Amino acid sequence: MNPKTWPKRHARGHLPHAKSRKNDMQSMSFMFTRDLKQGIMPSRYGRETPDYKVELKNKDKALDKRLTTLLDVSRSPVNNLSEGVSEFIETCTMYMSYWGEVVFEILRDEKSGEAEKFDSLPPKTVKKILWQYIQFIPKQDIADDGKRFIRVPSEHIWRITMPSELGGVRKHRKMIRRLNELSNTTPQFTFEGLDFGSKDGFEFDYHHMSRDIAIEQCTHRFGTIPSFGQLKHTMEYYFIANRLQSALAKALLREHIVKELNALMARLDIDNELVVSGIPTAKDIRVIAEELQQGKVSFADALDRAKPLL
C-alpha cells in the first residue's frame, strides 16, 4: 500500500533529532540487537526448515490475503501469509531488541472502521494515561504546527512488549544501557600516561576477561551474543548450553509475538487464529537442553536440532 493512500493517522511520524537520542548503540549492544533477529524466523530462501508454514486454524482464503497485506510492515514485498508473518516477526524483533517494545498505530478505514494497515511509531514516545494514549513529541522534533502532545484513541494503538521471561521492558532497557557501558574496551584513565596504567597495576588481559564475564552475565536471559563468540577459559559444554539458551530466547520471543497477533485478531473481531509449524518451539529447545545436561545427546546433535534458530 502506497503511504499516500493510507487511512488517516492520529500519531505524528518523525525522525528523532540527534539531541533526543540519549542512548545510541555501542559495539556490544549493536551486536546483541543485530543478532537477536537472526534465525528467529526461517529465511524464505533457506532449506533448513522445509516444513515451515503459517496457516489459519480455520481455512479462509479471503482472510489469508487480508492478513498478508495487513502484516506487511517491512520494505520487503511478501507473497503469502507465511512470508508476511515471518517478515512481521523479524521487524517486531528488531524494534524490541532495541527498546523492549514495539508500538503500532492501527490505521483504520474512516467509514467502516476496519483495520487496513499497521504503522510503527517512534520508540518511547507513546504513553498510556488513564484510558487514552498520548504521543509526546520531543522538543527538538516539534512539527510545523508546534504540537508536542497528540492524543491517540486507545483502539488505534497496539503495543507488544518483551515477555517477562526475557526481562520485560524495563529490565531489557537496563540491559542495553549496561551493554553500552561495557562496550568500552579500555578505561579512560589508561590514556592519561605513557605507561597505559601499568604503574597503577592495570592489566589489560584481566580487564578484558572481567568485561567479557560481565557481558555474559548481562545477557544471561538471551545466552551468549553469537557475534561475541565463546568466552575464553570456558568449556565447550558452557558454550553449547549458552547457544541453546539463545535459541530458547528466540523461540520464546517468536511465540510471544504470535500470541499477541492472535490476541489482536480477537480484538479486531476476527474469529480465527494463526498457527506456526515446522520450526523448533521453546518446548523443543528445553528438551534438547535437558538431554544435553543429562548426557543423552552429543554437542553436535544438540546444535543440529536447534540449528534453525542459531
C-alpha positions as semicolon CSV with decimal commas, in nm:
position;residue;x (nm);y (nm);z (nm)
1;M;0,000;0,000;0,000
2;N;0,136;0,340;-0,102
3;P;0,178;0,569;0,204
4;K;-0,013;0,841;0,015
5;T;-0,322;0,618;0,012
6;W;-0,302;0,513;0,379
7;P;-0,604;0,580;0,602
8;K;-0,595;0,882;0,833
9;R;-0,337;0,857;1,108
10;H;-0,358;1,018;1,451
11;A;0,003;0,986;1,570
12;R;0,281;1,201;1,431
13;G;0,564;1,039;1,239
14;H;0,904;1,198;1,295
15;L;1,272;1,118;1,278
16;P;1,428;1,157;1,624
17;H;1,668;1,452;1,642
18;A;2,027;1,373;1,737
19;K;1,986;1,555;2,070
20;S;1,690;1,337;2,165
21;R;1,885;1,014;2,116
22;K;2,048;0,976;2,455
23;N;2,146;0,609;2,425
24;D;2,293;0,540;2,083
25;M;2,405;0,184;2,025
26;Q;2,764;0,095;2,113
27;S;2,951;-0,212;1,989
28;M;2,813;-0,475;2,229
29;S;2,455;-0,351;2,229
30;F;2,472;-0,323;1,849
31;M;2,587;-0,684;1,814
32;F;2,314;-0,800;2,050
33;T;2,034;-0,620;1,869
34;R;2,164;-0,725;1,528
35;D;2,200;-1,092;1,623
36;L;1,870;-1,137;1,808
37;K;1,656;-1,141;1,496
38;Q;1,892;-1,370;1,306
39;G;1,724;-1,709;1,279
40;I;1,414;-1,615;1,478
41;M;1,217;-1,696;1,163
42;P;1,317;-1,911;0,864
43;S;1,456;-1,736;0,560
44;R;1,229;-1,759;0,260
45;Y;1,537;-1,878;0,066
46;G;1,663;-2,122;0,332
47;R;1,649;-2,500;0,315
48;E;1,686;-2,580;0,686
49;T;1,314;-2,565;0,759
50;P;1,135;-2,707;0,454
51;D;0,824;-2,782;0,664
52;Y;0,786;-2,427;0,794
53;K;0,447;-2,273;0,730
54;V;0,191;-2,037;0,879
55;E;-0,175;-2,106;0,828
56;L;-0,511;-2,013;0,970
57;K;-0,669;-2,257;1,212
58;N;-0,988;-2,230;1,010
59;K;-0,915;-2,208;0,638
60;D;-1,020;-1,872;0,493
61;K;-0,862;-1,752;0,166
62;A;-1,005;-1,400;0,192
63;L;-0,874;-1,355;0,547
64;D;-0,542;-1,511;0,447
65;K;-0,499;-1,243;0,179
66;R;-0,616;-0,964;0,411
67;L;-0,369;-1,061;0,686
68;T;-0,083;-1,086;0,436
69;T;-0,146;-0,722;0,341
70;L;-0,208;-0,609;0,699
71;L;0,117;-0,761;0,831
72;D;0,334;-0,614;0,557
73;V;0,529;-0,365;0,771
74;S;0,875;-0,418;0,620
75;R;1,033;-0,296;0,300
76;S;1,046;-0,647;0,153
77;P;0,745;-0,750;-0,058
78;V;0,567;-1,062;0,067
79;N;0,378;-1,315;-0,143
80;N;0,187;-1,521;0,113
81;L;0,088;-1,544;0,479
82;S;0,398;-1,743;0,581
83;E;0,628;-1,477;0,438
84;G;0,414;-1,198;0,583
85;V;0,422;-1,339;0,937
86;S;0,795;-1,410;0,908
87;E;0,877;-1,054;0,799
88;F;0,644;-0,910;1,063
89;I;0,805;-1,106;1,347
90;E;1,155;-1,007;1,232
91;T;1,052;-0,641;1,219
92;C;0,897;-0,658;1,569
93;T;1,210;-0,829;1,700
94;M;1,428;-0,553;1,556
95;Y;1,233;-0,285;1,745
96;M;1,202;-0,491;2,063
97;S;1,573;-0,574;2,071
98;Y;1,646;-0,200;2,092
99;W;1,361;-0,073;2,309
100;G;1,199;-0,376;2,472
101;E;0,872;-0,299;2,295
102;V;0,715;-0,204;1,965
103;V;0,413;0,023;1,924
104;F;0,190;0,033;1,618
105;E;-0,090;0,264;1,525
106;I;-0,375;0,064;1,372
107;L;-0,478;0,264;1,068
108;R;-0,849;0,210;1,009
109;D;-1,085;0,283;0,725
110;E;-1,271;0,602;0,821
111;K;-1,609;0,468;0,712
112;S;-1,605;0,101;0,813
113;G;-1,352;0,124;1,097
114;E;-1,182;-0,187;0,962
115;A;-0,806;-0,218;1,023
116;E;-0,614;-0,165;0,699
117;K;-0,252;-0,109;0,800
118;F;-0,008;-0,115;1,092
119;D;0,219;0,187;1,119
120;S;0,510;0,163;1,363
121;L;0,559;0,465;1,587
122;P;0,885;0,624;1,708
123;P;1,008;0,442;2,021
124;K;0,930;0,564;2,372
125;T;0,702;0,846;2,253
126;V;0,362;0,689;2,325
127;K;0,240;0,669;2,686
128;K;-0,088;0,545;2,827
129;I;-0,256;0,796;3,059
130;L;-0,578;0,674;3,216
131;W;-0,795;0,544;2,930
132;Q;-0,613;0,705;2,639
133;Y;-0,271;0,720;2,475
134;I;-0,068;1,038;2,437
135;Q;0,221;1,075;2,196
136;F;0,492;1,304;2,334
137;I;0,693;1,473;2,061
138;P;1,044;1,568;2,184
139;K;1,107;1,943;2,182
140;Q;1,377;1,904;1,917
141;D;1,135;1,722;1,685
142;I;0,829;1,951;1,702
143;A;0,645;1,969;1,371
144;D;0,547;2,286;1,186
145;D;0,216;2,309;1,371
146;G;0,400;2,329;1,703
147;K;0,218;2,036;1,864
148;R;0,405;1,834;2,126
149;F;0,120;1,629;2,274
150;I;-0,106;1,427;2,047
151;R;-0,399;1,219;2,165
152;V;-0,432;0,878;2,001
153;P;-0,752;0,677;2,066
154;S;-0,674;0,353;2,253
155;E;-0,849;0,145;1,986
156;H;-0,585;0,267;1,740
157;I;-0,283;0,156;1,946
158;W;-0,125;-0,189;1,957
159;R;0,171;-0,240;2,189
160;I;0,386;-0,555;2,207
161;T;0,632;-0,572;2,496
162;M;0,923;-0,801;2,573
163;P;0,787;-1,108;2,757
164;S;0,851;-1,120;3,131
165;E;1,056;-1,439;3,095
166;L;1,305;-1,233;2,892
167;G;1,307;-0,943;3,136
168;G;1,017;-0,723;3,028
169;V;1,061;-0,365;2,905
170;R;1,245;-0,208;3,200
171;K;1,500;-0,484;3,254
172;H;1,563;-0,506;2,881
173;R;1,639;-0,135;2,853
174;K;1,861;-0,160;3,158
175;M;2,048;-0,447;2,988
176;I;2,101;-0,239;2,672
177;R;2,236;0,052;2,878
178;R;2,473;-0,185;3,057
179;L;2,595;-0,330;2,726
180;N;2,666;0,025;2,611
181;E;2,879;0,078;2,921
182;L;3,064;-0,250;2,866
183;S;3,143;-0,165;2,505
184;N;3,439;0,048;2,609
185;T;3,736;-0,188;2,582
186;T;3,983;0,036;2,763
187;P;3,927;0,257;3,070
188;Q;3,981;0,629;3,010
189;F;4,250;0,665;3,279
190;T;4,490;0,440;3,086
191;F;4,528;0,712;2,823
192;E;4,641;0,972;3,075
193;G;5,001;0,848;3,087
194;L;5,254;0,689;2,856
195;D;5,258;0,370;3,064
196;F;4,884;0,299;2,991
197;G;4,811;0,238;3,358
198;S;5,083;-0,023;3,417
199;K;5,231;0,174;3,709
200;D;4,892;0,161;3,879
201;G;4,875;-0,216;3,836
202;F;4,632;-0,214;3,545
203;E;4,633;-0,538;3,340
204;F;4,463;-0,537;3,001
205;D;4,411;-0,914;2,989
206;Y;4,246;-0,927;3,330
207;H;4,029;-0,624;3,247
208;H;3,914;-0,777;2,918
209;M;3,836;-1,111;3,082
210;S;3,634;-0,938;3,356
211;R;3,448;-0,735;3,096
212;D;3,367;-1,049;2,893
213;I;3,228;-1,218;3,205
214;A;3,017;-0,909;3,282
215;I;2,872;-0,918;2,928
216;E;2,781;-1,286;2,970
217;Q;2,608;-1,210;3,298
218;C;2,429;-0,912;3,143
219;T;2,279;-1,120;2,858
220;H;2,212;-1,438;3,058
221;R;1,844;-1,448;2,957
222;F;1,946;-1,448;2,591
223;G;2,257;-1,664;2,611
224;T;2,587;-1,568;2,452
225;I;2,581;-1,297;2,185
226;P;2,657;-1,507;1,873
227;S;2,898;-1,248;1,726
228;F;3,079;-1,232;2,061
229;G;3,193;-1,594;2,027
230;Q;3,299;-1,833;2,302
231;L;3,415;-1,689;2,632
232;K;3,783;-1,763;2,699
233;H;3,867;-2,023;2,962
234;T;3,524;-2,188;2,940
235;M;3,445;-2,545;2,842
236;E;3,264;-2,645;2,525
237;Y;2,958;-2,753;2,727
238;Y;2,917;-2,397;2,856
239;F;2,933;-2,261;2,502
240;I;2,676;-2,512;2,367
241;A;2,441;-2,457;2,663
242;N;2,452;-2,082;2,605
243;R;2,384;-2,129;2,235
244;L;2,075;-2,330;2,330
245;Q;1,972;-2,051;2,568
246;S;1,997;-1,812;2,273
247;A;1,774;-2,044;2,067
248;L;1,527;-2,066;2,357
249;A;1,507;-1,687;2,387
250;K;1,430;-1,655;2,015
251;A;1,164;-1,926;2,034
252;L;1,003;-1,759;2,337
253;L;1,002;-1,421;2,167
254;R;0,858;-1,561;1,843
255;E;0,580;-1,747;2,025
256;H;0,503;-1,437;2,231
257;I;0,461;-1,223;1,918
258;V;0,237;-1,487;1,756
259;K;0,028;-1,497;2,075
260;E;-0,006;-1,118;2,065
261;L;-0,105;-1,141;1,698
262;N;-0,383;-1,384;1,780
263;A;-0,499;-1,162;2,067
264;L;-0,515;-0,868;1,826
265;M;-0,720;-1,072;1,580
266;A;-0,973;-1,136;1,855
267;R;-0,968;-0,764;1,939
268;L;-1,045;-0,688;1,573
269;D;-1,337;-0,935;1,586
270;I;-1,157;-1,185;1,362
271;D;-1,273;-1,529;1,470
272;N;-0,962;-1,725;1,373
273;E;-0,604;-1,797;1,482
274;L;-0,259;-1,816;1,327
275;V;-0,077;-2,148;1,362
276;V;0,301;-2,166;1,307
277;S;0,460;-2,505;1,245
278;G;0,776;-2,663;1,107
279;I;1,024;-2,476;1,331
280;P;1,164;-2,567;1,678
281;T;0,949;-2,444;1,966
282;A;1,056;-2,328;2,312
283;K;0,945;-2,666;2,444
284;D;1,166;-2,843;2,189
285;I;1,471;-2,636;2,290
286;R;1,411;-2,705;2,660
287;V;1,402;-3,080;2,587
288;I;1,732;-3,057;2,397
289;A;1,896;-2,860;2,681
290;E;1,777;-3,114;2,938
291;E;1,904;-3,407;2,729
292;L;2,239;-3,230;2,690
293;Q;2,265;-3,181;3,066
294;Q;2,191;-3,549;3,121
295;G;2,444;-3,657;2,859
296;K;2,179;-3,813;2,634
297;V;2,272;-3,608;2,328
298;S;2,606;-3,504;2,178
299;F;2,712;-3,144;2,128
300;A;2,682;-3,179;1,751
301;D;2,334;-3,333;1,766
302;A;2,212;-3,068;2,010
303;L;2,324;-2,787;1,781
304;D;2,187;-2,963;1,475
305;R;1,838;-2,996;1,627
306;A;1,835;-2,629;1,729
307;K;2,013;-2,512;1,413
308;P;1,724;-2,317;1,254
309;L;1,732;-2,075;1,549
310;L;2,111;-2,036;1,576
